[in-house]
Amino acid sequence: MSLDRMIEKIVETGNPTVAGLDPKLDYLPSYLKEEAFALCGKNLKGAAVAILNYNKALIDALCDVVPAVKPQLAYYEMYGVEGIRTFYETVDYAQEKGMFVIADGKRNDIGTTMEAYAIAHLGEVEVEGEMFTPFGSDALTVNGYLGSDGIKPLLSVCSKEDKGIFVLVKTSNPSSGELQDQKIGEKTVYEIMGGMCEAWGESLPGKYGYSGVGAVVGATYPNQLTELRKKLPHTFFLVPGYGAQGGGAKDVAGAFDGRGLGAIVNSSRGILCAWKKEGCDERDFAGAARREAIRMRDDIVSVSGKARL
């Protein structure tokens, strides 16, 4: 399964982290924006070109030390068709550099509509007898709170195309407990959703003990993270909330198994804006991102241990 490839990249790089590519124009050095606006104008295309150049520089700086990137679709959709083109080119460039790509779209629908989302981001589409790959990410975040009708259409595409999904289970935002912590009988809603991930994953078994159905579990809830790691032995975790949202290494320790596997921890603003935090020359923004990614790697590995297959 696709997540096997991600696990292998984690072991290869010795780094259980993912860089979130959630760019805003405010995060970009001024010279990148000026160059793009001079070429394309101060418009949506200019913004999208600046972001693409920013992303490519970050990928170049990170690809040998970080196994994966996670572009959040909203940050590209906000720039219209030009932004979507930048998303596509970002996915393609990261994969060229050997990185695993998680498209963070949190898609949520049922039946053929959800199948269309699966084809768009993970599969191929037929046009007059020829097959084309629309976006070609390696995995997609999805919202499972419509139940199996919203997940099963993905599983056949994942099986055919060797792709994976990460289902929202216990999210990192402050109000997640309004729904996810509620109980049905003796179990919380997030525990039930986690159990459904285990069941859905049975159709996508992996060779390292984890299925192609992962779970999004936030670093901001370390007790629940530890609880779910014990209860979901075949479900790999995507862990947001490290860094800018308040989670630290000690908070994510419970996400990992005895082999240093079981989770990949995300940082977005911490890496994207590292140059601002450092106060370095803006032209060294990619170098600052690399230094922050290495610092984060060492911080996480200090609690997870070295990953091994």
Secondary structure by P-SEA (a helix, b strand, c coil): caaaaaaaaaaaacccbbbbcccccccccaaaaaaaaaaccccaaaaaaaaaaaaaaaaaacccccccccccccccccccaaaaaaaaaaaaaaaaabbbbbbccccccccaaaaaaaaacccccccccbbbbcccccbbbbbccccccccaaaaaaaaaacccccccccccccccccccccccccccaaaaaaaaaaaaacccccccccccbbbbbbcccaaaaaaaaaacccbbbbccccccccccccccccccccccccbbbbbccccccccccccccccaaaaaaaaaaaaaaaaaaaccccccc
